[in-house]
Amino acid sequence: MEVLEKVLRWAEENIKAEYIELRYENLKKTRLTLKDGVFTNFTEKLNMGVAVRVLANGAWGFASTSNLDKLQDAIKEAYKLAKASAETKKEKITLAEIKPVEDFVESKMKIKPREVDIEEKVNHLKELEKLLKEDKSVKSVNVRYEDGGGQKILLTNEGTHIEWDYNYLYQGVYVTGKKEGKLAMARDSIGAVDYGWELMTEKEPNEKVAERLLRKLHAQLNGVPPKRGEWPIVAGPIVVGIIAHEALGHLAEADLTINSPFRELIGKQIAPEFVTMSERIVEGGFGNDKYDDEGVPVKDIHIIENGILKEIMLNREYAAKWNMEPNGHARAESYKYPPIIRMRNTVFEPGDWSFEEMIEDIKFGYYVVDFRGGQAQLNSAFQVGIQEGYVIRNGEIAEPIRDTSITGVAIEALKKITAVGKDFGIETGFCGKGQIAFVSSGGPHMRFDGGIIIG
């Protein structure tokens, strides 16, 4: 965009900064919420603005504006903030060097959400609600839909100029059910940046989503409370993913690694040699992109490789601090925020076990399929609510369980992994770290003989 290039040239001539970054976005966003037959949210908004980040005297300054006529003022403000911050900084910020990039990133979507008529989106939500409410146990349905599309541009004084044809869509469904006095809730989410409306019609049609939700709901309504204890646990791809993301992934974000156990464990064996955990591009991954918000190419990394803690997620600032190569993990929620280190798609890699082989010698244990919510601490302690799980008895999947969670310390649980499945699956959703980011997590089925407490 000519106005951005013109203002950047002005900034290069008028302020003394090591680095100047302009991030422009112009996105049209649609949000729909259908709750029990009533649309409680029905909005279309245009999000347009520019983020300005300036590195001056070894300190950051940030400002944003939705008025392109005020862009020079925003640059002056960011520069002023950087200089003020520099006076109080003991350690000066430097950036790892990168090769400037000029590129246009084209959307991979077949049918972009903005090309779909609003009536079709409305009918899609209504149809899903109808399918769910055909089940007499379902008492309430809440469907949330969001999509966005438009243009993103990154310009820097180093010569980077990247434009994106940027698009995404997301659907989250929450179902409440009741049976014989028992209440239960199930949730499901799908989203994509590479698939367009075809996600809703081909890959994740309403019938498939409804079947999955009702299975989760009835597993709870018909389930029994589990026996609390440290039993053998087989975790499905979605539960494996939440452990990878919440309990381990955050520890591998360089700005958090500094204060986590991972700092002293890099290069050391922390899991069996058949365990590998990655941050990488995944088919259908919600965190897929070609470049991050600093213009760094997104690279696949192995956080854990053959049981050894190998790599962490970096932006340019922390790559310089750790004397490592930046790997494309600087992400910003929107032009209103500066980019910070974030996950994209955090997954355990497949092994060579079949599911039947994993459970055949378990006399008593549990199979946990899907989670309802999760949280973790920087020591890798985690607690994850389970919304679908089953008893394993004498090598067979038996009755479902309800009202339960799993807890543990992930660094210790890693050592108790005894089998890694040959399958693979992911779930898409959001991660909060002061900002919202689209992420995926997943992996194969995995067996833990200890390290996880259920109940």
N, C-alpha and C positions, 0 to 999 in steps of 0.2 A: 504494500500500500504506500503510495507516494508520500502521504502526509507523515507516516512513521519514518520513512527514510530521510525526509527533509529535517524532521525534528532531531533525529539521531545525529545527523551531520552538524546541526547547531550545537548539540550537547558536546560532541567531540571537540568543537572549537572553543566552547565557552566554560567548560568545567574540567578541573584537573582530577580525573578519576582513573583508577586502574581498570575498571570494568563498568560497562553500561549495558543494561538489558531492558528491552521493551517487549512485553508479551501482550498481544492484542487478541481479543476474542469477541466474536459476534455470533451468539447462539440463540436460536429460538427453542424454548423449552415448553413441553406440554406435560401437565400433571393432572391425572384423574384419580379420584378415590371413590369407589362404590361400596357403600356399607348397607347391607340388607335392603337393597332396592333403591337406595337414595344416593345420588352423587353429592358427596359432602365437599368435594374439591373438584373444580372444573376450570383450570386456568391455562392460559398460554401467555408466556412472558418472553420478552426479548432481553437477553443479558449481553450488554455490550460495554466494553471498557478496555483500559490499558493498565497493566502492572509495570511499574518502573522499579528497577533494582540497581543500585549504584554501590560499587566498592571503592571507597576513597580512604586513603591513609590506613588501610588495613582493617576497615570496619564497614559493615553493611548499613545502607539506608534504603528504606522501602516506602513507596507511595503508590496510590492507584487513583484513577479518575475515570468517570464515565463520559467525560466531556473532552473530545479531541482538541477543542480550542484551548483547553487548560493543560495540555500535555507538557508544555515547557515549564509551567508552574509546578507540576508534579515532579519533574526531573530536578528542579531547583530544591524542592522540599526534600526529596530523597537524598540529594547531595548534602544538604544542610544537616540532616539527621545522621548521615554517615560521619561527617566531620565531628559532630558533637559526641557521637559514640566513640570515635577514635581516641578522644582525649582521656577516656576512662578505661580503655582496653590495654591490658598488659601484653597479651599475645595477639600479634597482628595476623589477620586472615590472609591467606594466599590461596590461589586456585590452581589445581592441577591443570596442566596444559592439555588442550584438545585441538584437533584439526577442525578449522571452521567448515561448516556444512552449508551448502545451498541445495535445497530439495523441496519437492512437493509430495506430500504423503496423501495418496488417494485412498478413499474409503473402499473397503472390501465388500461392503454390503450390496446384496442384489437389489433389495427394495428398501430404500431409506425411509425411516419413519415419517419424515416430513412429506413424503410422496403419498402417504396413506391418508385417506379421507377421515375426518374426525368421527363420522358416523360408524365407520368400520371399527375404529378403536372402541367406541362406546359399545357396539354390539358384541365385540369380543369379550369385554368385561362382563356384560350381562349374561352371555352364554355360559361363561365359566361359573358364575354365581348360580345359575339355574342347574347346571350339572351337579354342583355340590349339594344344593338344597333338595335334590331328588332323594338324597339319603335322609331318612327320618331322624337319624341321630344328630344331624347338623342343625344348630340353633342360630348361629350367626356367622356371616361371611363378610370379610373386609378385604377388598382387592385394591391394591395401590399400583398405579402404572405411571411411568415417567419416560419421556424420550427427549432427546435434544439433537440439534444438528446445526451446522454452520461452519464458520471459518475461524481458525486459530493461526496466528503468525508470531514467530519469534525472530527478533532482530537484536544483534549485539554489535558492539564496537570492534569485536574481533573479526567480524566478517560473516558470522553465521546468519543465514536467512532461510528459515524453514516455514512453509505453509502447510496446514493440514485441512483436508476436507473431513471435518470431525463429526462423528455421529455415535449415538448410543441409545439403547433402550433397556428398560428394567421393569420387572413385575414382581411384586411381593404379595402373597396371599396368606391370610390368617383366618383360621376356621375354629369355631368353638362348638363343641358337641356335648350331649348329655345322654346318658343311658343308665337306667336303673339307679338313679340318684348320683351317679358318678359324672363329674365334669372333666373335660379335657380340652386342650388346645393344640392345634398343629399349624405349622408354618411352612412355607415353601417359597423359594425365590429363584428367578432366572434373569439373566441379563447378558448383554453382548455389546461389543464395539465392532466386531468383524461380521456378525450376522445382523441383518436388518429384520424387516417384518416377517421374513421367512422363518425366523426363530419361533414366532407365534403360530405359524400355520403349518410348518413342516417338521422342525426339530423338537419343539415343545408345544404341541397342540393342546387345546383345552382338555381333551379327553385324557391325555397322558398326565397332565398336571393334576386333574381332579382325582384320577385313580391313585396317584402317589399320595396326595393329601389325605384321602379317605383311609388308605392303608395305615398311615401314621396315626390318624385319629382313633381308629378302631383298635390299634395295638395298645393304645392307652386305656380306652374304655373297657377293653376286655382283659387288660393286664393285671398281674399280681405284683405286689411290692417285692423287690429283690432282697436277698439275704446280704446284709452288709458284710463286706470283707474284701480281701485281696485275692480274688479268684482269677483263673485264666480268663483273659479278655481278648476277644477278636473284635477289632474295630473296623467298620466299613470305611470306604473312601472319604465320606463327608466328615466323619468324626476324626479320622486320621488327619484330614485337612485342617480342622480347627485347632488340633494340637500343634500342627506344623506352624500355623499362622500365629495363634495367640501365645503359646507357651515358648516357642522357639524362634519364630520369625522376627518378632520385635527385638529379641536379644541380638539379632544379626543386623539390625539397622545401626549403622556406625555411630550415630549420635547417642544411641542407647547402649551400644556395646561397651562403651567406655565405663559405664557404671554397672555392668552386668557380669555374671560369671564367665561369659564367653571371652572376655578380654584376656584372661589368663589361659584359656583353653585352645586358642588358635594353634593349629598344627598338632594337636594331641588327639588320641583316640577317645571318642566319647560314645561310640555305639559299635555294635558288631560290624564286621567288614562288609556284610551284605546289605547295609543300610546306607542309602544316599538320599539327601534332601536338597532340592534345587529351587532357585528363583529363575523362571524361564518363560519364554513364549509357549503358550499351550493352545491347542486348537479349541476355539470357543472361549478362551480366557478373557475375563473382564478387564484384566490389567495389561492386555496386549497393546504395544505401540512400537514404532520404529525408533523414535527419539524421545528423550525425557524433556522436561521443561527448561533445561539448560542447554539443549541441543546436543546432548551426548547420546550416541547410539546405544540402544538398549541391548545389553549383553546377557546371555544365559550364564548363570554362575551356579556352582555347587557349594552350598553352605556346608553341608556334610558330604564328603566323598569317601565311599568305602569305609565309613565309620569315623573318618578323621574330619575335624572341624577345619574347613579350608578357607572359605571366602565370606565376606560380609557385604552388605549393600551400602553403596557410597554415592555421594554427590561430589562435586568438584572440590569443595572446601575440605571435606573429610578425606577424600582421596589424597590431597596434599598432606594432611596431618598424619595419615597412616603410610605415606609414601607408596601408594597403590594406584592402579589405573582406575579412573571413574568408570562405572558400569551402568549408568542410565537409570538411577533410582531417585532422581530429584523430581518431585511431583507437587503441583499446586492444585487445590480444589477449583479455583477460578482466578480471574484477574485481581480479585480482592485480597489475595494471599500471596506471600512469597513461597517459592518451592522449598520443600523439606524432604528428608529421606523417607521414602515409603516403599512398602511391598507392592508387588504386582500380582504374580501368580506363584504361590508358595506350595510346593508339592514334594511328597516322597516319591521316589522312583520305583517302578515295579521290580519284583524279584521273579522267582520261578516256582512258587507254590500255588496249587489250586486251593480253592476254598474248602473243598471236601478234605484235602490232606491236612489243612489247618485244624479242623475241628474233630477229626476222626478219633483221636486219643484223649479228648477232653471228657472226663467223667462228669464233671459239673463246672460250669462257667457261664459266661454271658457273651452275647453277640450284640454290640451296640452299633446301630445303623445310622442314626441321624441325631443332631443336637438341636436344642431350643435356644440356648444362649451360652456364652462362655466368657470367662475372664481369666487373666493371668497376672502374675507379678514378675518383677525383673529377676527374681531368683529362679524363674521358670515354674513356680508353683501354679497349678491351674485347677479350675473347677468348671465343668461343662455339664449343663443340663441335658438329659437324654429324652428325646421325644419319640424315639422308636428303638426298641431293644427286645431281645428274646433270651430265654434260658437256653443254654447248651447242656444237654443231658445225654450221656453215653454216646457221644459223637453225632448227635442229631439236634436240629433246631426244634425247640419245644415251645412252651407257652410264652406269650408276650409279657413284658414287664411295664410298670408305670411308676410315676412319681419318684424319679431317681436322677442321680447325677454321678459323674465320675470325678475323682480328684487324684492329684498326684504331683510330683515334681518331675517335670519333663526330662531334665538332664539325667535323673536316676531311672526314669521309665525307659529311656532309650536303651539302657544296658540290658533291659529285660525283654527286648524284642527277640522272638525266637523264629519268626517266619514272616516273609514278605510275599504277598500275592503277585500273580502275573497279570492281574487286571488293572484298571485305572479309571478313576472318575474324579470330577471336580464339582464344586458348588460356587456360584457367583454371588457377590453381595458387596457390602460396604465396610470400610474400616475407618474408625475415628482416631485421630491423633492430633486433636486441635483443629484438624481439617478432615473433610470427607474424601475418601479415595475409593474408586472402583477396584475390587480385588477378586481373585479366585484362590481357592485352596483345595487340596485334595491329595490323591495318591491311590495306592492299591489297598486291598485288605491287609491288615497287619495283626499279628498275634503277640500279645504281651503276657508272659508268664510271671507276673508280679509287677510292682511299680505303680499300679493303678488300683484305687479303692473304689468300689461301687456301693451305692446305698446312701 
